[in-house]
Amino acid sequence: KRWLTERVANTDERADAQQRVTDGMESHAVQLMAKTLLQATVMLTIAKRKLAIPHAKHKLYGKFVEVIFEREQDKQPIIREKAEELKRLHEKVGFELICKLEKQDGAQTLEEGEFRACVERVILDYGCGRSSGANSSAIVDEIVTLAKDRLCLLAGKGEDQEDIDFVIQPFREYFAAA
């Protein structure tokens, strides 16, 4: 309620957004995805945009990704310029992490070299890799650097944040499936 009060000045629009959140929270999938501040903020952003919060898990994840990518585009120009490649990168990282989990016990991350290889492959297959190699190298470096802090749903882990994993673990499976 405080979030909506701060971000939606019009009382009718705020009541509408609150009703969308209430309706969304009837779904078990939505309840599971509204546990952290980031997740709750995304749900509220969906409601603020006058959209229904999807009850189907795959649609909810898709909407969540859409909102996160839109939000991050305002922070980093490369996210706007390379949105499609970055979504493909998330898919590749999700797949690689699931493969690692199948081979080893416990949660794993991608080490910096493994992550860099994923970025290079995605840029080569889907992005600017078709043009100049120097340009793609700079883009790969920028993406690797950004991911050490946070890049959409990827973030650095470990002492020097050089290992990469998902900020929200269920997105490993979502992107791997994609």
Buried (B, 14 or more C-beta within 10 A) or exposed (E): EEBBEEEBEEEEBBEBBBEBBEBBEEBEBBEEBBEEEBBBBBBBBBBBEEBEBBBEBEEBBBBBBBBBBBBBBEEBEBBBBBBEBBBBBBBBBBBBBBEBBEEEEEEBBBBBEBBBBBBBBBBBEBBBBEEEEEEBBEBBEBBBEBBBEBBBBBBBBEEEBBBBBBBBEEBBBBBBEB
